[in-house]
Amino acid sequence: MSEDNFPDIIERIFRPTYELFKQLQDYLKVLITLNTATILIIVALLEKIFPSPKLPFLILVCFICFVLPRAASLLMMTFLRRFYDFYVDFNRYLFDTWLSKSPDLSRIDAERTKLQNKTKEILRSTVNLYCLGNYSYLRGIIVLIIFVAVNLLSK
């Protein structure tokens, strides 16, 4: 195989992974936007509809429940970027080795093991943050509905 085909091979290998990470980043941006919008809705409710609400501690619970997924999404974006960087570095090393005349197989195994360990660590953290963010957001919505119902029924 000639080196003229090398960029095409890189493109075919990296493009699907890049697209996946781009879609995950876009999804996390949408989650951050939803959390921000929900916090703004709470502020609007307090200013316009419920200036002196009953059970004000529920607002604090809602606020915490909507800030947690925002922070979790930002951390997930960071973890996913680190994972992508490890993936790219490993594949670049493989390509460099492939082009060299004498590949170091023990170094390839060491790099592969390092990538696998980092992948497990990053994905475990990302899954935990994803669950925390989604459950927290759901709890925040439930608490917000309870807060609105209690305050509307007390009028």
VOBA-1610 file (N, C-alpha, C; in pm, whole numbers, padded with zeros to 5 digits, always signed):
BEGIN
Met+00085-00118+00000Met+00000+00000+00000Met+00089+00124+00000Ser+00056+00217-00083Ser+00141+00335-00094Ser+00098+00441+00007Glu+00189+00535+00028Glu+00159+00643+00122Glu+00058+00741+00064Asp+00030+00734-00067Asp-00071+00822-00126Asp-00210+00790-00073Asn-00234+00664-00039Asn-00364+00623+00015Asn-00376+00649+00165Phe-00270+00687+00227Phe-00267+00703+00372Phe-00372+00804+00422Pro-00384+00925+00366Pro-00486+01018+00416Pro-00628+00963+00400Asp-00653+00888+00295Asp-00785+00829+00275Asp-00814+00726+00384Ile-00714+00650+00423Ile-00731+00551+00530Ile-00759+00622+00663Ile-00685+00726+00689Ile-00707+00803+00812Ile-00849+00859+00813Glu-00892+00913+00702Glu-01027+00969+00692Glu-01133+00863+00719Arg-01116+00745+00661Arg-01216+00639+00679Arg-01220+00588+00822Ile-01108+00590+00890Ile-01104+00540+01028Ile-01153+00646+01126Phe-01109+00769+01111Phe-01139+00872+01209Phe-01275+00938+01189Arg-01326+00944+01068Arg-01450+01017+01041Arg-01570+00965+01121Pro-01597+00832+01124Pro-01713+00786+01202Pro-01699+00817+01352Thr-01579+00799+01405Thr-01559+00828+01547Thr-01574+00977+01573Tyr-01519+01059+01485Tyr-01532+01203+01499Tyr-01680+01244+01495Glu-01756+01187+01403Glu-01899+01220+01392Glu-01974+01178+01518Leu-01940+01063+01573Leu-02004+01017+01696Leu-01977+01114+01810Phe-01853+01154+01827Phe-01819+01247+01934Phe-01883+01383+01911Lys-01892+01424+01788Lys-01957+01551+01757Lys-02105+01546+01795Gln-02172+01434+01765Gln-02313+01420+01801Gln-02331+01415+01952Leu-02242+01347+02022Leu-02249+01345+02168Leu-02229+01484+02227Gln-02135+01559+02172Gln-02112+01696+02219Gln-02236+01782+02194Asp-02298+01767+02077Asp-02419+01843+02047Asp-02532+01807+02142Tyr-02546+01678+02173Tyr-02648+01633+02267Tyr-02626+01696+02405Leu-02501+01699+02450Leu-02472+01758+02580Leu-02497+01909+02580Lys-02473+01975+02467Lys-02504+02118+02457Lys-02654+02142+02468Val-02733+02052+02410Val-02879+02064+02420Val-02922+02047+02565Leu-02863+01951+02637Leu-02895+01932+02778Leu-02862+02056+02860Ile-02749+02116+02832Ile-02710+02238+02904Ile-02810+02349+02875Thr-02853+02361+02751Thr-02952+02464+02714Thr-03084+02440+02785Leu-03129+02315+02790Leu-03254+02283+02860Leu-03246+02316+03009Asn-03135+02284+03070Asn-03119+02316+03213Asn-03118+02466+03237Thr-03052+02539+03152Thr-03050+02685+03165Thr-03189+02743+03145Ala-03262+02693+03047Ala-03398+02742+03022Ala-03490+02713+03141Thr-03473+02596+03200Thr-03556+02561+03315Thr-03526+02650+03435Ile-03400+02682+03456Ile-03365+02774+03565Ile-03425+02911+03539Leu-03425+02956+03414Leu-03487+03085+03381Leu-03638+03081+03401Ile-03700+02968+03376Ile-03844+02953+03401Ile-03872+02965+03550Ile-03788+02907+03632Ile-03806+02919+03777Ile-03796+03064+03821Val-03697+03135+03768Val-03681+03277+03802Val-03804+03356+03760Ala-03855+03329+03640Ala-03976+03399+03592Ala-04097+03366+03679Leu-04110+03242+03719Leu-04222+03204+03808Leu-04215+03280+03940Leu-04096+03291+03995Leu-04081+03361+04122Leu-04106+03511+04110Glu-04064+03570+04000Glu-04083+03715+03982Glu-04227+03751+03950Lys-04288+03680+03858Lys-04417+03722+03803Lys-04538+03655+03867Ile-04530+03527+03895Ile-04650+03454+03936Ile-04653+03429+04086Phe-04542+03392+04145Phe-04538+03360+04288Phe-04435+03448+04360Pro-04467+03578+04383Pro-04370+03664+04450Pro-04345+03624+04597Ser-04446+03567+04663Ser-04427+03516+04800Ser-04478+03372+04804Pro-04396+03279+04761Pro-04442+03140+04746Pro-04452+03065+04879Lys-04539+02965+04878Lys-04543+02870+04989Lys-04438+02763+04960Leu-04381+02707+05062Leu-04276+02606+05050Leu-04158+02654+04964Pro-04094+02763+05004Pro-03983+02817+04923Pro-03861+02724+04916Phe-03849+02630+05009Phe-03735+02538+05004Phe-03740+02451+04878Leu-03861+02433+04821Leu-03871+02354+04698Leu-03799+02422+04582Ile-03795+02555+04585Ile-03722+02629+04481Ile-03573+02598+04490Leu-03522+02593+04612Leu-03380+02559+04629Leu-03352+02417+04579Val-03443+02324+04610Val-03428+02186+04563Val-03429+02184+04410Cys-03524+02257+04349Cys-03531+02264+04202Cys-03402+02320+04144Phe-03356+02428+04202Phe-03235+02491+04150Phe-03117+02395+04154Ile-03101+02324+04266Ile-02992+02227+04277Ile-03010+02115+04175Cys-03134+02068+04160Cys-03161+01959+04065Cys-03136+02001+03920Phe-03142+02131+03889Phe-03116+02175+03753Phe-02972+02221+03731Val-02902+02253+03839Val-02761+02290+03825Val-02674+02164+03814Leu-02711+02058+03885Leu-02633+01934+03879Leu-02620+01877+03737Pro-02731+01866+03660Pro-02713+01813+03524Pro-02630+01904+03434Arg-02637+02033+03460Arg-02556+02127+03381Arg-02407+02101+03407Ala-02372+02089+03534Ala-02233+02060+03570Ala-02191+01921+03517Ala-02282+01824+03529Ala-02251+01689+03480Ala-02228+01690+03330Ser-02307+01766+03257Ser-02290+01774+03111Ser-02156+01836+03074Leu-02117+01939+03146Leu-01987+02001+03119Leu-01873+01904+03147Leu-01884+01830+03257Leu-01780+01731+03288Leu-01779+01619+03184Met-01897+01575+03140Met-01902+01470+03038Met-01837+01517+02909Met-01857+01644+02873Met-01793+01697+02753Met-01641+01689+02767Thr-01591+01720+02885Thr-01448+01713+02911Thr-01397+01569+02902Phe-01470+01476+02965Phe-01430+01336+02961Phe-01433+01281+02819Leu-01536+01314+02743Leu-01545+01264+02606Leu-01432+01319+02520Arg-01396+01443+02543Arg-01284+01501+02468Arg-01153+01428+02501Arg-01134+01398+02631Arg-01013+01324+02670Arg-01011+01186+02605Phe-01126+01120+02602Phe-01136+00988+02541Phe-01101+00997+02392Tyr-01157+01096+02324Tyr-01129+01111+02181Tyr-00980+01138+02158Asp-00921+01219+02243Asp-00777+01248+02230Asp-00694+01121+02246Phe-00727+01037+02344Phe-00656+00909+02361Phe-00673+00821+02239Tyr-00794+00817+02187Tyr-00822+00735+02070Tyr-00739+00780+01950Val-00736+00910+01927Val-00660+00965+01814Val-00511+00940+01833Asp-00459+00962+01952Asp-00317+00941+01977Asp-00278+00795+01953Phe-00361+00703+02000Phe-00331+00562+01980Phe-00330+00526+01832Asn-00429+00572+01759Asn-00434+00539+01616Asn-00323+00607+01537Arg-00284+00725+01577Arg-00168+00788+01512Arg-00042+00706+01536Tyr-00029+00658+01658Tyr+00087+00574+01687Tyr+00084+00447+01601Leu-00034+00387+01587Leu-00045+00268+01502Leu-00007+00299+01358Phe-00054+00412+01306Phe-00020+00447+01168Phe+00129+00474+01152Asp+00187+00543+01250Asp+00331+00568+01244Asp+00408+00436+01246Thr+00362+00344+01328Thr+00426+00212+01336Thr+00409+00137+01205Trp+00291+00146+01150Trp+00261+00079+01024Trp+00352+00128+00912Leu+00382+00256+00910Leu+00468+00314+00807Leu+00616+00285+00832Ser+00651+00256+00957Ser+00793+00230+00984Ser+00829+00089+00937Lys+00955+00068+00922Lys+01001-00060+00870Lys+01008-00169+00979Ser+01023-00125+01105Ser+01034-00225+01212Ser+00941-00186+01328Pro+00818-00236+01326Pro+00724-00201+01434Pro+00762-00266+01567Asp+00740-00193+01673Asp+00768-00242+01808Asp+00637-00297+01866Leu+00618-00429+01856Leu+00492-00491+01895Leu+00465-00481+02046Ser+00569-00485+02126Ser+00548-00473+02271Ser+00499-00332+02306Arg+00549-00233+02237Arg+00504-00094+02260Arg+00359-00077+02214Ile+00324-00143+02103Ile+00185-00138+02056Ile+00092-00198+02160Asp+00131-00313+02216Asp+00049-00376+02321Asp+00038-00287+02444Ala+00148-00225+02482Ala+00145-00135+02598Ala+00053-00016+02572Glu+00060+00041+02453Glu-00026+00155+02419Glu-00173+00113+02413Arg-00198-00008+02360Arg-00336-00058+02352Arg-00393-00081+02491Thr-00314-00137+02580Thr-00358-00160+02718Thr-00386-00027+02787Lys-00298+00069+02764Lys-00318+00202+02823Lys-00447+00264+02772Leu-00475+00251+02642Leu-00598+00304+02584Leu-00720+00233+02643Gln-00713+00102+02658Gln-00826+00027+02714Gln-00854+00070+02858Asn-00751+00086+02938Asn-00769+00128+03077Asn-00828+00269+03086Lys-00775+00361+03005Lys-00827+00497+03004Lys-00972+00498+02955Thr-01003+00414+02856Thr-01139+00407+02803Thr-01236+00361+02911Lys-01199+00256+02984Lys-01286+00208+03092Lys-01308+00315+03198Glu-01201+00382+03237Glu-01209+00486+03340Glu-01298+00602+03294Ile-01275+00649+03173Ile-01350+00765+03124Ile-01497+00729+03100Leu-01522+00613+03041Leu-01661+00575+03015Leu-01737+00548+03143Arg-01674+00491+03243Arg-01739+00470+03372Arg-01779+00605+03433Ser-01689+00700+03431Ser-01719+00833+03484Ser-01830+00900+03404Thr-01825+00885+03273Thr-01925+00948+03187Thr-02063+00888+03211Val-02071+00757+03225Val-02200+00693+03249Val-02255+00736+03384Asn-02171+00742+03486Asn-02218+00787+03618Asn-02270+00930+03612Leu-02198+01017+03543Leu-02242+01156+03531Leu-02372+01165+03450Tyr-02384+01084+03348Tyr-02505+01083+03266Tyr-02627+01044+03351Cys-02612+00939+03430Cys-02722+00896+03517Cys-02754+01003+03621Leu-02651+01060+03682Leu-02673+01166+03780Leu-02748+01283+03718Gly-02706+01325+03600Gly-02769+01439+03534Gly-02914+01412+03497Asn-02941+01296+03439Asn-03078+01267+03398Asn-03172+01249+03516Tyr-03129+01176+03619Tyr-03215+01157+03735Tyr-03236+01288+03810Ser-03134+01368+03818Ser-03145+01496+03885Ser-03242+01588+03810Tyr-03233+01590+03678Tyr-03324+01673+03599Tyr-03468+01626+03616Leu-03491+01496+03614Leu-03625+01442+03633Leu-03680+01478+03770Arg-03598+01464+03872Arg-03641+01503+04008Arg-03673+01652+04015Gly-03592+01733+03948Gly-03618+01877+03948Gly-03752+01910+03883Ile-03785+01843+03775Ile-03913+01865+03708Ile-04028+01826+03801Ile-04016+01712+03869Ile-04120+01667+03960Ile-04138+01765+04076Val-04027+01811+04133Val-04035+01907+04244Val-04094+02039+04194Leu-04059+02081+04074Leu-04115+02205+04018Leu-04266+02192+03998Ile-04311+02078+03950Ile-04456+02056+03932Ile-04526+02060+04067Ile-04467+01998+04168Ile-04526+02001+04303Ile-04531+02144+04354Phe-04423+02219+04336Phe-04418+02359+04382Phe-04528+02442+04315Val-04540+02428+04184Val-04642+02506+04111Val-04782+02464+04156Ala-04806+02335+04171Ala-04938+02286+04212Ala-04973+02337+04353Val-04880+02330+04446Val-04907+02376+04582Val-04937+02525+04582Asn-04863+02602+04508Asn-04882+02747+04508Asn-05007+02789+04432Leu-05043+02715+04326Leu-05166+02748+04252Leu-05289+02710+04334Leu-05285+02598+04403Leu-05398+02554+04484Leu-05417+02638+04609Ser-05313+02702+04655Ser-05325+02785+04776Ser-05376+02926+04747Lys-05389+02961+04620Lys-05438+03096+04585Lys-05587+03104+04595
//
